[in-house]
Amino acid sequence: MDVIEKQETVTVTAVGSGGRGIATLPSGKKIFIPGVLPGESCDVKITVDKSSYAEGICTHLHNESSERVLPFGTAIPGEDLAHLSYEGQLLYKEELVKSCLIRLAKIDPIHVEKILRPILPSEPHAGYRDHMQYRISGGRICLMGEGTDTPVPADRCTIAYEVFSRTGDVLEEIFKDAPTTLFDGVVMRASESTHQLLIELLSSSSQPHEKTIRDTKDYISSTGLSEALRRKIPDYELNGILLRVSHTKTERRTRSGNRFLIEGNDWYDEKLLGRDFRIYAGSFFQVNIPVAGKIYSIAKEYVSGADVLWDVYCGTGSIGICCASEGQTLIGIEAVKAAVDSAKFNASRNGLTNARFIQRPAENMILDDGALPTPDVVILDPPRKGMDQRFTRNLIRLSPPKIVYISCDPATLARDLRELTGAGYDIISATPADMFPNTSHVETVVLMSRRNP
């Protein structure tokens, strides 16, 4: 890879991966430029020049697109499409899913037109995230600048719940009056239906955990932090405060480390599609409750009539629990013990007596050995990297009549769909959903049916 600083003037023609504008250099090579939109011409400094593409930074914008809603250069960490109108974001995401189905999954464009449904919008498309992780820097609540380790005050964040902004204000007041280096981050989680708030303070302290816990309790007590939160945010119940000690970047990124309950509970309650869920600190749950409800409603429609339903990569069991009806057998498979424990609890509290959850990596299971009831439908909700190849092979050998695949990455979805269509499955429908407004991410729910032998 060559790093250079050459200037060119280009016209942006499309938006590509990561929300970056795509233009063509005089040489014919494609260049990717963050923060610019189709129809805009700009001077670009080439920073990376590879054999097949280049990357650059816009140094001067000659004209603005009518779809631009933020001034050029107004970057918001974690919101790589905030400068594009919401209608433009939806169109971009529909086209991204379509492109991946055609180019990567190798599905005939005519068939893609038949199966691709309109994108499900997010309502609202601001203030939708029910959990956020922030950095604490100089007593300020911050997000991390795109591609850097530079903390940026979180004031401009548009995607988080409004209560997180108020919570941040209270914490900043406390940190201003009582400066401390004990904490370097905070995770906030909340429910707008139950009005419960859960706070997890992060520390990278190398001192013994017992001392960090004691210092945390002393700080909270001496500053009146809990009382300040309850007094200034009376419309939410402070359900609990935790401490998480994470020593490495990996632990901070993956939200792992050692957790300790400081006050109250280590969970909060949420409602989704008429079901009640208890969500524990560190457990994954969908970030956009209204859109999750839309996606799960589609999945529920697809699994109606099935006797046995498998929910693979089930996490806390939210999809299977929302989709399963009385009389259906639900089998959940998940690698993380805490998530499985949550799934069992949530199934019980929602009266699902015919549900079973197995703690094991899906890729390590032999699915067709008769140990589990044969599924009529398998729901898949894998991580961003998609399905493990061992699991894909086992799933094909199991050969369930229907597969419902919920994806957060259209590229890995397309890769997996190519495997499944080549192994005897037809794609009946594909529905994009805007789970992550103001970002370049898009969710997709796909229904597949096994072809007759």
MORAWO-V68888 format. One record per backbone hydrogen bond with DSSP energy under -0.5 kcal/mol. NH is the residue of the N-H (numbers start at 1). CO is the residue of the C=O. If there is no record, write none. Layout:
# MORAWO-V68888
NH,CO + NH,CO
This chain:
# MORAWO-V68888
2,49 + 4,2 + 6,46 + 8,44 + 10,42 + 12,40 + 13,22 + 14,22 + 16,20 + 19,16 + 20,17 + 21,33 + 22,14 + 23,31 + 24,11 + 25,29 + 28,25 + 30,52 + 31,23 + 32,54 + 33,21 + 34,56 + 36,33 + 39,12 + 40,37 + 42,10 + 43,60 + 44,8 + 45,57 + 46,6 + 46,44 + 47,45 + 47,55 + 48,55 + 49,2 + 50,53 + 54,30 + 55,48 + 56,32 + 57,45 + 59,43 + 60,43 + 62,41 + 62,60 + 63,41 + 68,65 + 69,83 + 70,83 + 74,71 + 75,73 + 79,76 + 81,438 + 82,79 + 82,438 + 84,81 + 85,67 + 89,85 + 90,86 + 91,87 + 92,88 + 93,89 + 94,90 + 95,91 + 96,92 + 97,93 + 98,94 + 99,95 + 100,96 + 101,97 + 102,98 + 103,99 + 104,100 + 105,100 + 107,101 + 111,108 + 112,108 + 113,109 + 114,110 + 115,111 + 116,112 + 117,115 + 117,430 + 120,432 + 121,119 + 127,158 + 128,159 + 129,159 + 130,287 + 132,188 + 134,186 + 135,142 + 136,184 + 137,135 + 137,140 + 140,137 + 142,135 + 142,140 + 143,152 + 145,150 + 148,145 + 151,149 + 152,143 + 154,141 + 156,153 + 157,154 + 161,129 + 164,161 + 165,161 + 165,162 + 166,162 + 167,163 + 168,164 + 169,165 + 170,166 + 171,167 + 172,168 + 173,169 + 174,170 + 175,171 + 176,172 + 177,173 + 178,174 + 184,202 + 185,202 + 186,134 + 187,200 + 188,132 + 189,198 + 190,130 + 191,196 + 195,191 + 196,191 + 197,237 + 198,189 + 199,240 + 200,187 + 201,242 + 202,185 + 203,244 + 211,208 + 212,208 + 213,209 + 214,210 + 215,211 + 216,212 + 217,213 + 218,214 + 219,215 + 220,216 + 221,217 + 222,218 + 223,219 + 224,220 + 225,220 + 228,224 + 229,225 + 230,226 + 231,227 + 232,228 + 233,229 + 236,233 + 237,195 + 238,236 + 239,197 + 239,237 + 240,197 + 241,263 + 242,199 + 243,260 + 244,201 + 245,258 + 246,203 + 246,244 + 252,248 + 253,249 + 254,250 + 255,252 + 256,251 + 258,245 + 259,257 + 260,243 + 262,241 + 262,260 + 263,241 + 265,239 + 268,279 + 270,277 + 272,275 + 275,272 + 277,270 + 279,268 + 279,277 + 280,278 + 281,266 + 283,280 + 289,287 + 292,288 + 293,289 + 294,290 + 295,291 + 296,292 + 297,293 + 298,294 + 299,295 + 300,296 + 301,297 + 302,298 + 303,299 + 304,300 + 304,301 + 306,303 + 309,329 + 310,377 + 311,331 + 312,310 + 312,379 + 313,333 + 314,311 + 314,333 + 317,314 + 321,317 + 322,318 + 323,319 + 324,320 + 328,325 + 329,307 + 330,328 + 330,354 + 331,309 + 332,356 + 333,311 + 334,358 + 337,335 + 340,336 + 341,337 + 342,338 + 343,339 + 344,340 + 345,341 + 346,342 + 347,343 + 348,344 + 349,345 + 350,346 + 351,348 + 352,347 + 353,351 + 355,352 + 356,330 + 358,332 + 360,334 + 360,358 + 364,361 + 365,362 + 367,365 + 369,366 + 376,308 + 377,308 + 378,402 + 379,310 + 380,404 + 381,312 + 386,383 + 392,388 + 393,389 + 394,390 + 395,391 + 396,392 + 397,393 + 398,394 + 399,395 + 402,376 + 403,448 + 404,378 + 405,403 + 405,446 + 406,380 + 406,404 + 407,405 + 407,444 + 413,409 + 414,410 + 415,411 + 416,412 + 417,413 + 418,414 + 419,415 + 420,416 + 421,417 + 422,418 + 423,419 + 423,420 + 424,421 + 425,420 + 426,449 + 428,426 + 428,447 + 429,447 + 430,115 + 431,445 + 432,117 + 432,430 + 433,443 + 434,120 + 435,433 + 439,436 + 443,433 + 444,407 + 445,431 + 446,405 + 447,429 + 448,403 + 449,426 + 450,401 + 451,424
